[in-house]
Amino acid sequence: MEIQQNKQNKAIVIWLFTGVAMIIVQVLLGGITRLTGSGLSITEWKPILGALPPMNEDAWKAAFEKYKEIAQYKYVNSHFELADFKWIYFWEWLHRNWARLIGVVFAVPFIYFIVKKKIDKSMINPMIVLFLLGGLQGLIGWVMVQSGLNEEDLYVSHIRLAIHFMAALGLLWYTLWFALKLSIPPQQTVSAPSLRKLSGWILGLLTLQLIYGAFMAGLHAALAASTWPTINGMWWPAGMFAQGGFLEDITHNQITIQFIHRGLAYLLTLLIAIWYIKSRVYPQLTAVRAIALLVVLLQVFLGVLTVMNSDVKIPLGFALAHQFTGMLLLMVMVWARYLTKK
């Protein structure tokens, strides 16, 4: 159904863009929980009561004892004292509570808009989809954490992490597209079928690249090779197909995953440069084309800095900046695709 634009949509647009900003923060908090190993620190899922952290020392000790029962504590963090546990607990608690806050920020204004009759029929179905995607993301997050609460797994599977990450980006993509439909009038778009097709290819490759970014984070694959432009001194690194099968190597082998992640980055940079050149004849695309080129170059630069400083430990600041620019690039290319019509 085509969404109708009108002047009364301003509050809804602000609401949606607020949601976009909050989803970005949530994804970055997810990155912190992964890189700090905090994701399994809270061993229970209490959607309402879980909003409060342990309120006294006995409650903290009880939570710590539950954490001691899982493999991550026994084989990775057995040296932890209560203060160490509180540190990782904080990041997972903040990640979960920010998700709760997003739910409130989406639900309360939605009810207000319904009561004030600011939402017309054309918006109902997209908003239902929006809430379903949000609920699905929360469910995936808990299933992912639950899968790691055992005596065998040291961390949550990087495959499940990638699913959780991409579900969040799917929600980000959908919310942004919805906001663009309400905020950009048709006369500001251009008829450019070839550019639209190219942006589609770029978004497809970027989706694959972001999946491999999640694999990189989930497996700490940057630690396998902290050199650039070569990988451990080789353009075609040794050990890329040593896991016993092609599918196994491209999804579990650290060196192979880093090789693919780098290769996709170079390919995306080339395609965006081509898109930049081809879009120069459309004045409506001046802003988005400049931002797209700038962001992809910054993204590659931050990726290089992250890898080159990952000889012992992945640098949290560079990694988060790299993740942020990846999301920013996704949003810019969604914006670019929206501005080009068939």
Order of alpha helices (4+ residues) and beta strands (2+ residues): alpha-alpha-alpha-alpha-alpha-alpha-beta-alpha-alpha-alpha-alpha-alpha-beta
